[in-house]
């Protein structure tokens, strides 16, 4: 033990003699200073990253690339097979189903007119038919009497060898017989007419209840309860084939010409904008429209994605979300553009302070903080970027997209993205 303590004391004296302890203390402080410098540099870089370069504008480099432009337009979901049910009789609507009443079955009443006038007409027709039947019975009896009388006259005439009855009496009996035959024919015609009128009155009474010709869904109502309708008045639109839905989009002729065959589209439902379906162009139809939208682009909806079908969305819930009569926004892909100059849409809306807004211009950085106006022609857009045509602009030029806040602070993180330069 004594030897060990002696060695330790000797090493301590040697360190003190060589000055090792002060050197270790200096290295310790040097490490602390280096850590503080590194932390300060990291904080400076963080602030630099958040607030961006010390310039008054946000900017991004002009780039050349490919673009798939999009055209957005309102549309309406329809079934591929739809019919418009129309009134066949005059009447007053008492009740009818609507788009929110779900699927209807074949034979189910969907429109009911006030039946009182039809029931009264049927009762009148029934009374006329009964009277015609009575007239027929009377005419038949009259004919039977006339025939019996003529038979007696002829029998007596033969037995008397033409002496009696007289010629006038014989002629009168024959004339009465002919009138009875005509009366019977007239009574038969009257009964047939009364029966047909009764049949028509019953058909009109039946027509007061409009029934679904097939299983389907009510897309839209054209009338309301209490409204008087005439024959041919549209009542409602009924759709079938709910597994084959389409979305129709009214377009101008020039817009329709821009669509590629089988163009793809995204369909966003108005009621549930988070529910998106894909679709494909199947045809373009001509139509009359006073507002210039004289074309109708029809897109067939693709089946729901497999994950949506597995979650049960393709069943009853899907039918509620995607059904005929639902409004939608259709984002249509246009033919792709390749190797074009592209700028963010924000660049087209930027104007320096004190300068009147002007369309067809962008601003580029000519110096550190000197915006230079450049006239451009805009092309197609995909909703985020727009194609431009301009003389003297090359990829890499810094295009201004917005103005920075006067003071650079962490609150700039809530403003435009300083890292990307995009507002």
ZATIMAR-916314 format. One record per residue (C-alpha): residue number from 0; residue in three letters; x, y, z. Coordinates in steps of 0.001 Angstrom, whole numbers. Layout:
REM residues N
 num residuo    east   north      up
 NUM     ALA       X       Y       Z
...
//
This chain:
REM residues 423
 num residuo    east   north      up
   0     UNK       0       0       0
   1     UNK    2843    2356     833
   2     UNK    4430    1729   -2559
   3     UNK    1213    2537   -4411
   4     UNK     709    5843   -2609
   5     UNK    4249    6698   -3283
   6     UNK    3868    6091   -6991
   7     UNK     699    8238   -7123
   8     UNK    2374   11128   -5390
   9     UNK    5280   10810   -7724
  10     UNK    3016   10949  -10843
  11     UNK    1199   13985   -9423
  12     UNK    4471   15776   -8818
  13     UNK    5526   14892  -12343
  14     UNK    2280   16316  -13876
  15     UNK    2705   19476  -11885
  16     UNK    6279   19697  -13005
  17     UNK    5385   19224  -16693
  18     UNK    2316   21543  -16628
  19     UNK    -231   18908  -17735
  20     UNK   -3156   20135  -15585
  21     UNK   -3330   23659  -17030
  22     UNK   -3318   22189  -20550
  23     UNK   -6295   19951  -19759
  24     UNK   -8185   22937  -18366
  25     UNK   -7527   24942  -21536
  26     UNK   -8758   22054  -23732
  27     UNK  -11944   21831  -21673
  28     UNK  -12730   25509  -22166
  29     UNK  -11868   25304  -25828
  30     UNK  -14444   22505  -26251
  31     UNK  -17128   24609  -24563
  32     UNK  -16386   27557  -26850
  33     UNK  -16558   25300  -29924
  34     UNK  -19940   23947  -28838
  35     UNK  -21281   27458  -28319
  36     UNK  -20064   28519  -31746
  37     UNK  -21666   25457  -33352
  38     UNK  -24980   26172  -31586
  39     UNK  -24881   29786  -32725
  40     UNK  -24171   28720  -36300
  41     UNK  -27021   26211  -36203
  42     UNK  -29397   28871  -34887
  43     UNK  -28278   31275  -37601
  44     UNK  -28790   28615  -40265
  45     UNK  -32243   27845  -38863
  46     UNK  -33253   31497  -38993
  47     UNK  -31763   31724  -42456
  48     UNK  -33744   28664  -43540
  49     UNK  -37020   29981  -42125
  50     UNK  -36675   33589  -43237
  51     UNK  -34854   32895  -46482
  52     UNK  -32137   35032  -48013
  53     UNK  -31921   38656  -47140
  54     UNK  -33934   39800  -50166
  55     UNK  -37226   41733  -50333
  56     UNK  -38852   39175  -52662
  57     UNK  -39614   35497  -52858
  58     UNK  -38426   33998  -56107
  59     UNK  -38001   30694  -57885
  60     UNK  -35883   29774  -60890
  61     UNK  -37628   29649  -64242
  62     UNK  -37732   26039  -65365
  63     UNK  -38360   24111  -68536
  64     UNK  -40369   20937  -68209
  65     UNK  -43453   18948  -69066
  66     UNK  -46967   19983  -68134
  67     UNK  -50310   18176  -68145
  68     UNK  -52824   21027  -68244
  69     UNK  -56177   20730  -66486
  70     UNK  -59550   22238  -67309
  71     UNK  -62130   22489  -64556
  72     UNK  -65855   22656  -65286
  73     UNK  -69117   21934  -63458
  74     UNK  -70956   18734  -64314
  75     UNK  -73854   16525  -63275
  76     UNK  -73957   12825  -62496
  77     UNK  -76382   10795  -64621
  78     UNK  -77162    7171  -65231
  79     UNK  -76370    5912  -68695
  80     UNK  -80041    4954  -69028
  81     UNK  -82578    7608  -67962
  82     UNK  -86160    8291  -68983
  83     UNK  -88486   11218  -68356
  84     UNK  -91934   10165  -67153
  85     UNK  -94685   12439  -68449
  86     UNK  -98306   12967  -67513
  87     UNK -100802   11170  -69735
  88     UNK -103894   12979  -68406
  89     UNK -104973   16355  -67118
  90     UNK -104890   16504  -63360
  91     UNK -103547   17974  -60153
  92     UNK -100442   16437  -58555
  93     UNK -101253   15143  -55103
  94     UNK  -97910   13529  -54227
  95     UNK  -94708   12324  -55883
  96     UNK  -91375   10861  -54904
  97     UNK  -88118   12797  -55089
  98     UNK  -84354   12223  -55453
  99     UNK  -83982   11657  -51731
 100     UNK  -86476    8790  -51543
 101     UNK  -84000    6078  -52513
 102     UNK  -84364    3244  -54993
 103     UNK  -87866    2577  -56354
 104     UNK  -89108    -821  -57511
 105     UNK  -90952   -1705  -60711
 106     UNK  -94687   -1130  -60244
 107     UNK  -94257    1140  -57239
 108     UNK  -96426    4322  -57279
 109     UNK  -94148    7314  -57763
 110     UNK  -96615   10054  -58841
 111     UNK -100236   10311  -57661
 112     UNK -102723   12739  -59219
 113     UNK -105972   13793  -57575
 114     UNK -108295   10889  -58401
 115     UNK -111654   12517  -57579
 116     UNK -112322   13829  -61135
 117     UNK -111355   10473  -62623
 118     UNK -113588    8572  -60208
 119     UNK -116515   10870  -61081
 120     UNK -115864   10341  -64786
 121     UNK -115755    6586  -64248
 122     UNK -119038    6664  -62352
 123     UNK -120655    8650  -65199
 124     UNK -119300    6245  -67771
 125     UNK -120651    3335  -65751
 126     UNK -124111    4905  -65675
 127     UNK -123999    5460  -69444
 128     UNK -123006    1860  -69993
 129     UNK -125898     651  -67818
 130     UNK -128337    2822  -69784
 131     UNK -126953    1481  -73050
 132     UNK -127439   -2041  -71819
 133     UNK -131071   -1255  -70950
 134     UNK -131603     305  -74383
 135     UNK -130181   -2821  -75978
 136     UNK -132612   -5010  -74042
 137     UNK -135512   -2786  -75120
 138     UNK -134383   -2820  -78744
 139     UNK -134100   -6581  -78659
 140     UNK -137607   -6870  -77243
 141     UNK -138932   -4506  -79916
 142     UNK -137278   -6591  -82595
 143     UNK -138716   -9774  -81162
 144     UNK -142230   -8248  -81211
 145     UNK -141839   -6966  -84740
 146     UNK -140584  -10338  -85944
 147     UNK -143443  -12153  -84226
 148     UNK -146002   -9800  -85793
 149     UNK -144527  -10216  -89242
 150     UNK -144493  -13985  -88827
 151     UNK -148240  -13957  -87956
 152     UNK -149076  -11739  -90924
 153     UNK -147165  -13950  -93300
 154     UNK -148780  -17104  -91909
 155     UNK -152271  -15651  -92329
 156     UNK -151425  -14350  -95790
 157     UNK -150316  -17800  -96934
 158     UNK -153386  -19521  -95479
 159     UNK -155722  -16982  -97074
 160     UNK -153918  -17275 -100367
 161     UNK -152972  -13605 -100274
 162     UNK -156366  -12169  -99458
 163     UNK -155506  -11028  -95892
 164     UNK -153830   -9131  -94489
 165     UNK -153809   -6383  -96995
 166     UNK -150762   -5347  -98905
 167     UNK -150482   -2168  -96831
 168     UNK -150564   -4133  -93572
 169     UNK -147881   -6493  -94856
 170     UNK -145686   -3584  -95915
 171     UNK -146168   -1929  -92508
 172     UNK -145133   -5111  -90667
 173     UNK -142048   -5479  -92790
 174     UNK -141111   -1789  -92254
 175     UNK -141547   -2162  -88519
 176     UNK -139287   -5223  -88629
 177     UNK -136578   -3256  -90432
 178     UNK -136831    -395  -87965
 179     UNK -136480   -2846  -85066
 180     UNK -133377   -4388  -86657
 181     UNK -131867    -919  -87102
 182     UNK -132783     -39  -83543
 183     UNK -131059   -3156  -82257
 184     UNK -127933   -2370  -84263
 185     UNK -127972    1169  -82894
 186     UNK -128390    -121  -79340
 187     UNK -125487   -2491  -79794
 188     UNK -123309     358  -81078
 189     UNK -124382    2534  -78176
 190     UNK -123469    -183  -75690
 191     UNK -120069    -719  -77316
 192     UNK -119390    3003  -77173
 193     UNK -120468    3202  -73522
 194     UNK -118266     228  -72662
 195     UNK -115279    1819  -74409
 196     UNK -115870    5101  -72591
 197     UNK -116055    3240  -69297
 198     UNK -112828    1445  -70176
 199     UNK -111116    4743  -70973
 200     UNK -112413    6302  -67756
 201     UNK -110997    3377  -65813
 202     UNK -107676    3720  -67670
 203     UNK -107568    7438  -66832
 204     UNK -108220    6594  -63205
 205     UNK -105395    4073  -63311
 206     UNK -103172    6660  -65052
 207     UNK -103720    9010  -62125
 208     UNK -101220    6771  -60331
 209     UNK  -97905    6745  -62233
 210     UNK  -95918    3615  -61443
 211     UNK  -92220    2930  -61934
 212     UNK  -91649     967  -65155
 213     UNK  -88455    -565  -63723
 214     UNK  -86208    -577  -60679
 215     UNK  -84344    2694  -60514
 216     UNK  -83688    5984  -58805
 217     UNK  -85561    9276  -59064
 218     UNK  -83053   11737  -60470
 219     UNK  -85110   14940  -60529
 220     UNK  -88655   16241  -60112
 221     UNK  -90168   18589  -62683
 222     UNK  -93401   19346  -60789
 223     UNK  -94527   19872  -57215
 224     UNK  -97593   18768  -55241
 225     UNK -100614   20925  -56050
 226     UNK  -99444   21724  -59568
 227     UNK -101864   21235  -62485
 228     UNK -100415   19176  -65322
 229     UNK -101458   18527  -68906
 230     UNK -100804   15490  -71084
 231     UNK  -97120   15445  -71951
 232     UNK  -96009   17508  -68944
 233     UNK  -92691   16119  -67560
 234     UNK  -93186   14748  -64058
 235     UNK  -89819   13305  -63028
 236     UNK  -86680   11660  -64361
 237     UNK  -86069    8028  -63490
 238     UNK  -82670    6374  -63904
 239     UNK  -81718    2731  -64139
 240     UNK  -78380    1020  -64629
 241     UNK  -76886    2585  -61491
 242     UNK  -73740     534  -62047
 243     UNK  -73089    2544  -65239
 244     UNK  -72895    6182  -64208
 245     UNK  -71703    9086  -66342
 246     UNK  -71020   12751  -65684
 247     UNK  -72069   15298  -68304
 248     UNK  -70132   18549  -68675
 249     UNK  -71462   21472  -70782
 250     UNK  -68651   23080  -72810
 251     UNK  -68153   25609  -75555
 252     UNK  -67221   24271  -78954
 253     UNK  -63628   25553  -78678
 254     UNK  -63243   23939  -75255
 255     UNK  -64553   20618  -76524
 256     UNK  -62026   20688  -79382
 257     UNK  -59182   20748  -76846
 258     UNK  -60163   17386  -75360
 259     UNK  -58212   14333  -76403
 260     UNK  -60046   11088  -77215
 261     UNK  -60616    9113  -74007
 262     UNK  -59366   12061  -71946
 263     UNK  -59036   11319  -68233
 264     UNK  -60787   13349  -65559
 265     UNK  -61190   13601  -61800
 266     UNK  -64749   13953  -60509
 267     UNK  -65231   15805  -57210
 268     UNK  -68738   15536  -55794
 269     UNK  -70309   18759  -54570
 270     UNK  -71844   17148  -51470
 271     UNK  -68658   15290  -50495
 272     UNK  -65634   17045  -52060
 273     UNK  -63264   14596  -50387
 274     UNK  -64844   11759  -52384
 275     UNK  -63034   11664  -55751
 276     UNK  -63752    9342  -58670
 277     UNK  -61839    8928  -61905
 278     UNK  -63588    9067  -65275
 279     UNK  -62851    8826  -68981
 280     UNK  -64340   10703  -71946
 281     UNK  -66716    8513  -73983
 282     UNK  -68415   10986  -76325
 283     UNK  -69139   14635  -77129
 284     UNK  -72707   15528  -78062
 285     UNK  -74029   18625  -79805
 286     UNK  -76831   20520  -78105
 287     UNK  -78667   23828  -78374
 288     UNK  -77575   26401  -75807
 289     UNK  -78177   30133  -75972
 290     UNK  -75214   30812  -73670
 291     UNK  -72687   29289  -76053
 292     UNK  -72167   25974  -74256
 293     UNK  -73332   24013  -77271
 294     UNK  -71388   20828  -76581
 295     UNK  -71899   18168  -73920
 296     UNK  -68868   16090  -72926
 297     UNK  -69916   12774  -71382
 298     UNK  -67446   10970  -69094
 299     UNK  -67983    7408  -67869
 300     UNK  -67094    6946  -64206
 301     UNK  -64536    4248  -63542
 302     UNK  -65364    1577  -60929
 303     UNK  -64335    2549  -57388
 304     UNK  -60829    1680  -56281
 305     UNK  -60357   -1842  -54825
 306     UNK  -59587    -472  -51352
 307     UNK  -62833    1536  -51450
 308     UNK  -64792   -1521  -52542
 309     UNK  -63296   -3611  -49762
 310     UNK  -64305   -1024  -47199
 311     UNK  -67940   -1345  -48310
 312     UNK  -67973    1991  -50104
 313     UNK  -69196     412  -53319
 314     UNK  -72388    -748  -51674
 315     UNK  -75169    1316  -50158
 316     UNK  -72885    4093  -48966
 317     UNK  -71386    4454  -52432
 318     UNK  -74876    4717  -53952
 319     UNK  -75629    7575  -51603
 320     UNK  -72436    9417  -52490
 321     UNK  -72381    8817  -56242
 322     UNK  -75904    8848  -57620
 323     UNK  -77716   10494  -60516
 324     UNK  -78624   14108  -59951
 325     UNK  -75551   14970  -57843
 326     UNK  -73566   18029  -58926
 327     UNK  -69822   17627  -59389
 328     UNK  -66695   19493  -60398
 329     UNK  -64838   17758  -63228
 330     UNK  -61095   18323  -63642
 331     UNK  -60236   17253  -67190
 332     UNK  -56720   16420  -68356
 333     UNK  -55772   18112  -71620
 334     UNK  -53037   16918  -74034
 335     UNK  -49614   17145  -72381
 336     UNK  -47116   19892  -73218
 337     UNK  -43430   18937  -73293
 338     UNK  -40323   21081  -72834
 339     UNK  -42103   24369  -72147
 340     UNK  -41169   27273  -69882
 341     UNK  -43063   27039  -66584
 342     UNK  -43716   29535  -63808
 343     UNK  -45818   29230  -60643
 344     UNK  -49227   30813  -60965
 345     UNK  -48276   33192  -58158
 346     UNK  -45706   34802  -60458
 347     UNK  -48465   35879  -62842
 348     UNK  -50291   37657  -60027
 349     UNK  -47328   39515  -58517
 350     UNK  -47059   43293  -58935
 351     UNK  -44455   45490  -57140
 352     UNK  -45681   48186  -54782
 353     UNK  -46791   51317  -56575
 354     UNK  -47194   49620  -59926
 355     UNK  -50612   49172  -61492
 356     UNK  -51539   45519  -62041
 357     UNK  -51098   44416  -65625
 358     UNK  -51960   41144  -67257
 359     UNK  -49451   39245  -69354
 360     UNK  -46413   40224  -67294
 361     UNK  -44037   38640  -64814
 362     UNK  -41155   40143  -62828
 363     UNK  -37656   38737  -62635
 364     UNK  -34736   39707  -60414
 365     UNK  -32378   41878  -62411
 366     UNK  -30166   42508  -59373
 367     UNK  -30234   41852  -55653
 368     UNK  -33539   43636  -55137
 369     UNK  -34367   45103  -58537
 370     UNK  -37532   43614  -60183
 371     UNK  -37641   43805  -63959
 372     UNK  -40918   43528  -65859
 373     UNK  -41109   41004  -68687
 374     UNK  -44051   40676  -71073
 375     UNK  -45159   37085  -71551
 376     UNK  -47887   35145  -73297
 377     UNK  -49537   32549  -71133
 378     UNK  -50486   29083  -72264
 379     UNK  -52127   26203  -70475
 380     UNK  -52040   25546  -66736
 381     UNK  -52362   22574  -64414
 382     UNK  -53676   24685  -61539
 383     UNK  -50229   25236  -60005
 384     UNK  -47946   26123  -62893
 385     UNK  -48554   27893  -66186
 386     UNK  -46807   27708  -69529
 387     UNK  -45343   31016  -70741
 388     UNK  -43831   32283  -73956
 389     UNK  -41317   35138  -73728
 390     UNK  -38313   36450  -75614
 391     UNK  -34979   36562  -73820
 392     UNK  -35936   34355  -70883
 393     UNK  -33928   31244  -70166
 394     UNK  -34312   28555  -67498
 395     UNK  -32662   29522  -64225
 396     UNK  -33739   33174  -64199
 397     UNK  -35209   34056  -60800
 398     UNK  -38914   34802  -61199
 399     UNK  -40541   36812  -58405
 400     UNK  -43552   35154  -56791
 401     UNK  -44198   37508  -53854
 402     UNK  -42910   40172  -51458
 403     UNK  -41314   39288  -48140
 404     UNK  -42428   40744  -44835
 405     UNK  -40541   43912  -43831
 406     UNK  -38987   42171  -40820
 407     UNK  -37576   38668  -40984
 408     UNK  -38767   36617  -38032
 409     UNK  -40094   33223  -37219
 410     UNK  -43588   34481  -37995
 411     UNK  -42567   34290  -41640
 412     UNK  -43085   30533  -41357
 413     UNK  -46790   31186  -41558
 414     UNK  -46369   33115  -44804
 415     UNK  -44917   31970  -48135
 416     UNK  -42524   29031  -48180
 417     UNK  -39155   30751  -47977
 418     UNK  -37256   27607  -48753
 419     UNK  -38983   26933  -52037
 420     UNK  -39662   30539  -52861
 421     UNK  -43295   29671  -53612
 422     UNK  -46078   31679  -51964
//
